[in-house]
Amino acid sequence: GITRVSSGREALSMMVKEKRIDLVITSLRLEDMQALEFASEVRKAGIDVPIVLLTYDTRALNDLMANYDVSVFDKVFIWQGDARILLAMVKYWEDKVNLEEDSRFGVPVLIVVEDSVRFYSSFLPVIYSEVMKLSQSVFSEGVNLYQRLLRMRARPKIVLCSTYEEAWSYFNTYRYNILGIISDIQFPRERNGEVSASAGLDLAEGIREARPDIPILLQSSNPKFRKMAEKVGPGFLLKGSPVMLDEIRQYLTRHFYFGDFVFRRETGEEVDRASDLRSLLEKLETIPEECIGYHGSRHDFSSWLRARGEYALAYRLRPR
């Protein structure tokens, strides 16, 4: 449920009375105080509830981050006209809370590395929308309501990182759950706090060495990185491109197992495709053996099944 209030004082009063508040989303300027003051008052009151800042003014946000400590907020997002940002904010925190527990059961993890508030606020809604579509697409395979709820709980979890060390730590912790990586190329490294020109490439090369089967999508505002990025991943996205969000959606579908299972020959030629587990079983009767060998050597079958919550089957199939 969502409850709206107009002022910081009203919000504080409700949070003291109501013990079931899970998340607070605040605008930058409230009726009676600034967002920083509101967040500080919440912490002073000993209320341990995540606070997310949502602002629509880029200039005001830049001034705030340049002159004040915004660590009192658990995350900052910027409104850019896409209402799905609300879904992304709620699911981002839901994933953060549930990741450790759900990963024990094999739930796949998608790592997103981006330090720009503007960019992650634009493409996280797209990624979450595709994840939710994927979860709903397998409903027909469930037998009852209980299984449907399990499938929703078993959807891929998304981890948003802003530094090299944070991303590498998540990879090491959940390396056998990783579904894919979407990473910027230039972002901070904690050892010096400055933006590194090659942090994304270094991260991708390290992951590729440890897990060659993980799809990696790199992106940058500088087109000069395209050739270097394509050496370690399935593709490269130019940030700021008018078709960037559509390209992210296409990469999720084709390379991150969000779409149909596409049977290909080693040359890349498409032979056939399956939309669900039932059709996959049917197609396996007629698909050439070379296609099965090709996809099996790349762990495509187990990765596709794991993205759809078939963890037990994927676990048994992967070693083969």
C-alpha positions as CSV (number, residue, x, y, z in Angstrom):
1,G,0.0,0.0,0.0
2,I,1.0,3.6,-0.6
3,T,0.2,6.5,1.8
4,R,0.8,10.1,0.8
5,V,1.3,13.0,3.2
6,S,2.1,16.7,2.5
7,S,4.6,17.6,5.2
8,G,7.6,16.3,7.0
9,R,6.0,16.6,10.4
10,E,3.0,14.6,9.2
11,A,5.3,11.9,7.9
12,L,7.3,11.8,11.1
13,S,4.1,11.5,13.2
14,M,2.8,8.6,11.0
15,M,6.2,6.8,11.1
16,V,6.1,6.9,14.9
17,K,2.6,5.6,15.2
18,E,2.7,3.1,12.3
19,K,5.3,0.3,12.8
20,R,4.8,-1.2,9.4
21,I,6.3,1.5,7.2
22,D,8.9,-0.2,4.9
23,L,10.1,2.7,2.7
24,V,9.9,6.4,2.6
25,I,10.1,8.4,-0.7
26,T,10.5,12.1,-0.3
27,S,10.7,15.0,-2.7
28,L,13.5,17.6,-2.3
29,R,11.3,20.3,-0.9
30,L,8.5,19.6,1.5
31,E,5.8,21.9,2.8
32,D,7.5,22.6,6.1
33,M,11.2,21.6,5.7
34,Q,13.9,20.5,3.3
35,A,14.4,16.8,2.6
36,L,17.8,16.8,4.3
37,E,16.3,18.2,7.5
38,F,13.4,15.6,7.3
39,A,15.8,12.7,6.9
40,S,17.9,14.0,9.8
41,E,14.8,14.2,12.0
42,V,13.8,10.6,11.1
43,R,17.3,9.4,12.1
44,K,17.3,11.4,15.3
45,A,14.0,9.8,16.2
46,G,15.6,6.4,15.9
47,I,13.4,5.3,13.1
48,D,15.3,2.7,11.0
49,V,13.4,3.0,7.7
50,P,15.1,3.5,4.3
51,I,14.6,7.0,2.9
52,V,14.8,7.5,-0.9
53,L,15.0,11.0,-2.4
54,L,13.2,11.6,-5.7
55,T,13.8,15.0,-7.3
56,Y,12.8,16.5,-10.7
57,D,15.3,19.3,-10.6
58,T,18.8,18.3,-11.9
59,R,20.4,21.6,-11.0
60,A,19.1,21.5,-7.5
61,L,20.2,17.9,-7.1
62,N,23.7,18.8,-8.3
63,D,23.9,21.7,-5.8
64,L,22.7,19.5,-3.0
65,M,25.3,16.7,-3.7
66,A,28.1,19.2,-4.2
67,N,27.5,21.1,-0.9
68,Y,25.9,18.6,1.5
69,D,26.3,15.1,2.7
70,V,23.5,13.1,1.1
71,S,24.5,9.8,2.7
72,V,21.5,10.2,5.0
73,F,19.4,9.1,2.0
74,D,19.6,5.4,1.1
75,K,19.4,6.2,-2.6
76,V,18.7,9.2,-4.8
77,F,16.6,9.1,-8.0
78,I,15.6,11.8,-10.5
79,W,12.2,12.0,-12.2
80,Q,12.5,12.1,-16.0
81,G,8.8,11.6,-17.0
82,D,8.7,7.8,-16.7
83,A,6.2,6.7,-14.0
84,R,7.9,3.3,-13.9
85,I,10.6,5.0,-11.7
86,L,8.3,4.3,-8.8
87,L,8.3,0.6,-9.6
88,A,12.1,0.7,-9.9
89,M,12.6,2.5,-6.5
90,V,10.4,0.0,-4.6
91,K,11.9,-3.1,-6.4
92,Y,15.4,-1.8,-5.9
93,W,15.0,-1.7,-2.1
94,E,13.0,-4.9,-2.1
95,D,15.9,-6.7,-3.9
96,K,18.5,-5.2,-1.5
97,V,16.6,-6.5,1.5
98,N,15.9,-10.0,0.1
99,L,19.0,-10.7,-1.9
100,E,21.0,-12.6,0.7
101,E,18.1,-14.8,1.7
102,D,16.8,-15.5,-1.8
103,S,20.2,-16.2,-3.3
104,R,20.5,-19.3,-1.1
105,F,17.8,-20.9,-3.2
106,G,19.6,-20.0,-6.5
107,V,17.7,-16.8,-7.5
108,P,19.7,-15.2,-10.4
109,V,21.3,-11.8,-9.8
110,L,21.8,-9.1,-12.4
111,I,24.6,-6.6,-11.4
112,V,24.2,-3.0,-12.7
113,V,27.2,-0.6,-12.2
114,E,26.4,3.1,-12.7
115,D,27.3,6.1,-10.6
116,S,25.2,8.7,-12.5
117,V,21.8,9.4,-10.9
118,R,20.4,10.5,-14.3
119,F,21.4,7.4,-16.2
120,Y,20.4,4.7,-13.6
121,S,17.1,6.6,-13.1
122,S,16.4,6.3,-16.8
123,F,17.3,2.6,-17.5
124,L,16.5,0.9,-14.2
125,P,12.7,1.3,-14.9
126,V,13.3,-0.4,-18.3
127,I,15.2,-3.3,-16.7
128,Y,12.6,-3.9,-13.9
129,S,9.8,-3.7,-16.5
130,E,11.4,-6.5,-18.5
131,V,12.1,-8.5,-15.3
132,M,8.4,-8.3,-14.3
133,K,7.3,-9.3,-17.9
134,L,9.6,-12.3,-17.6
135,S,8.1,-13.3,-14.3
136,Q,4.5,-13.0,-15.7
137,S,5.4,-14.8,-18.9
138,V,6.0,-18.1,-16.9
139,F,2.6,-17.9,-15.1
140,S,1.1,-20.3,-17.7
141,E,3.6,-22.9,-16.6
142,G,2.6,-22.7,-13.0
143,V,-0.1,-25.1,-11.7
144,N,-1.7,-23.0,-8.9
145,L,-1.6,-19.7,-7.1
146,Y,1.1,-20.8,-4.7
147,Q,3.4,-21.6,-7.6
148,R,2.7,-18.3,-9.2
149,L,3.7,-16.5,-6.0
150,L,6.9,-18.5,-5.9
151,R,7.7,-17.6,-9.5
152,M,7.2,-13.9,-8.7
153,R,9.5,-14.3,-5.6
154,A,12.0,-16.1,-7.8
155,R,12.4,-13.4,-10.4
156,P,16.0,-12.2,-11.1
157,K,17.2,-9.7,-8.4
158,I,19.0,-6.5,-9.5
159,V,21.9,-5.1,-7.6
160,L,22.9,-1.4,-8.3
161,C,26.5,-0.6,-7.6
162,S,28.4,2.7,-8.0
163,T,32.1,1.7,-7.4
164,Y,34.4,-1.0,-8.7
165,E,35.0,-2.5,-5.3
166,E,31.3,-2.7,-4.5
167,A,30.6,-4.4,-7.9
168,W,33.5,-6.9,-7.4
169,S,32.4,-7.7,-3.9
170,Y,28.8,-8.6,-5.1
171,F,30.3,-10.7,-7.9
172,N,32.5,-12.6,-5.5
173,T,29.6,-13.2,-3.1
174,Y,27.1,-14.3,-5.7
175,R,29.3,-15.5,-8.6
176,Y,27.3,-18.7,-9.1
177,N,24.0,-16.8,-9.2
178,I,25.1,-14.1,-11.6
179,L,22.8,-13.8,-14.7
180,G,24.6,-10.9,-16.3
181,I,26.5,-7.6,-15.9
182,I,25.5,-4.2,-17.2
183,S,28.2,-1.7,-16.5
184,D,29.4,1.8,-17.2
185,I,33.1,2.1,-18.2
186,Q,34.1,5.1,-16.2
187,F,33.2,5.2,-12.5
188,P,34.9,5.6,-9.2
189,R,37.3,3.2,-7.5
190,E,37.2,3.5,-3.7
191,R,40.9,3.3,-3.3
192,N,41.2,6.9,-4.4
193,G,37.6,8.1,-4.7
194,E,38.2,9.4,-8.2
195,V,36.6,8.3,-11.5
196,S,38.7,5.7,-13.2
197,A,38.8,5.7,-17.0
198,S,39.0,1.9,-17.2
199,A,37.1,0.7,-14.2
200,G,34.4,-1.0,-16.2
201,L,36.9,-2.7,-18.6
202,D,38.9,-3.9,-15.6
203,L,35.8,-5.3,-14.0
204,A,34.6,-7.0,-17.2
205,E,38.0,-8.6,-17.8
206,G,38.2,-9.9,-14.2
207,I,34.6,-11.3,-14.4
208,R,35.3,-12.8,-17.9
209,E,38.4,-14.6,-16.5
210,A,36.4,-16.1,-13.5
211,R,33.2,-16.8,-15.4
212,P,33.5,-16.8,-19.2
213,D,29.8,-17.7,-19.7
214,I,28.4,-14.5,-18.0
215,P,27.1,-12.0,-20.6
216,I,28.5,-8.5,-20.1
217,L,27.1,-5.3,-21.5
218,L,29.3,-2.2,-21.3
219,Q,28.1,1.4,-21.9
220,S,29.8,4.8,-22.1
221,S,29.2,8.3,-23.3
222,N,32.5,8.0,-25.3
223,P,32.3,6.0,-28.5
224,K,36.0,5.4,-28.5
225,F,35.4,2.6,-26.0
226,R,33.3,0.5,-28.4
227,K,36.1,-1.7,-29.8
228,M,37.6,-2.4,-26.4
229,A,34.1,-3.1,-24.9
230,E,33.2,-5.6,-27.6
231,K,36.3,-7.7,-26.8
232,V,34.9,-8.6,-23.4
233,G,31.1,-8.5,-23.9
234,P,28.3,-9.2,-26.3
235,G,27.9,-5.5,-27.1
236,F,28.4,-1.8,-26.3
237,L,25.8,0.9,-25.7
238,L,26.3,4.6,-26.3
239,K,24.9,6.5,-23.3
240,G,22.7,9.4,-24.3
241,S,21.7,7.8,-27.6
242,P,18.0,8.3,-28.5
243,V,17.6,4.5,-28.9
244,M,19.6,3.5,-25.8
245,L,16.6,2.3,-23.8
246,D,15.4,0.2,-26.7
247,E,18.9,-1.3,-27.1
248,I,19.0,-2.2,-23.4
249,R,15.6,-4.0,-23.8
250,Q,16.9,-5.9,-26.9
251,Y,20.1,-7.0,-25.1
252,L,18.1,-8.2,-22.1
253,T,16.0,-10.3,-24.4
254,R,18.7,-11.7,-26.5
255,H,21.8,-12.1,-24.3
256,F,20.4,-12.1,-20.7
257,Y,17.9,-14.9,-21.3
258,F,14.8,-12.7,-20.8
259,G,13.2,-13.7,-24.2
260,D,12.6,-16.9,-26.2
261,F,15.3,-19.6,-26.2
262,V,16.8,-19.1,-29.7
263,F,18.5,-22.2,-31.1
264,R,21.5,-21.2,-33.2
265,R,24.3,-22.9,-35.0
266,E,27.9,-22.0,-34.0
267,T,27.9,-19.5,-37.0
268,G,25.1,-17.6,-35.3
269,E,22.4,-18.7,-37.7
270,E,19.0,-19.1,-36.1
271,V,17.4,-22.6,-36.4
272,D,14.3,-22.4,-34.2
273,R,13.1,-20.9,-31.0
274,A,11.1,-21.8,-27.9
275,S,8.9,-19.5,-25.8
276,D,8.4,-21.7,-22.8
277,L,9.5,-24.9,-21.1
278,R,6.9,-27.0,-23.0
279,S,8.0,-25.8,-26.4
280,L,11.7,-26.2,-25.4
281,L,11.1,-29.9,-24.8
282,E,9.2,-30.2,-28.2
283,K,12.0,-28.4,-30.1
284,L,14.7,-30.6,-28.6
285,E,13.2,-33.5,-30.6
286,T,13.9,-31.9,-33.9
287,I,16.9,-29.5,-33.3
288,P,20.2,-30.6,-34.9
289,E,22.7,-32.1,-32.4
290,E,25.3,-29.5,-33.2
291,C,22.9,-26.8,-31.9
292,I,22.4,-28.7,-28.6
293,G,26.2,-29.1,-28.3
294,Y,26.8,-25.5,-29.0
295,H,24.3,-24.2,-26.4
296,G,25.3,-26.8,-23.9
297,S,28.9,-25.8,-24.0
298,R,27.9,-22.2,-23.3
299,H,25.6,-23.1,-20.4
300,D,22.7,-21.5,-22.3
301,F,20.1,-24.1,-21.3
302,S,20.8,-23.8,-17.5
303,S,21.0,-20.0,-17.6
304,W,17.7,-19.7,-19.5
305,L,16.0,-22.1,-17.1
306,R,17.4,-20.3,-14.0
307,A,16.1,-17.0,-15.3
308,R,12.6,-18.6,-15.2
309,G,12.9,-20.0,-11.7
310,E,13.6,-23.6,-12.7
311,Y,16.5,-23.8,-10.2
312,A,16.6,-27.5,-9.5
313,L,16.5,-28.4,-13.2
314,A,19.2,-25.8,-14.0
315,Y,21.4,-27.0,-11.2
316,R,21.3,-30.6,-12.5
317,L,21.8,-29.6,-16.1
318,R,24.7,-27.1,-15.8
319,P,27.5,-29.7,-15.0
320,R,26.4,-31.6,-18.2
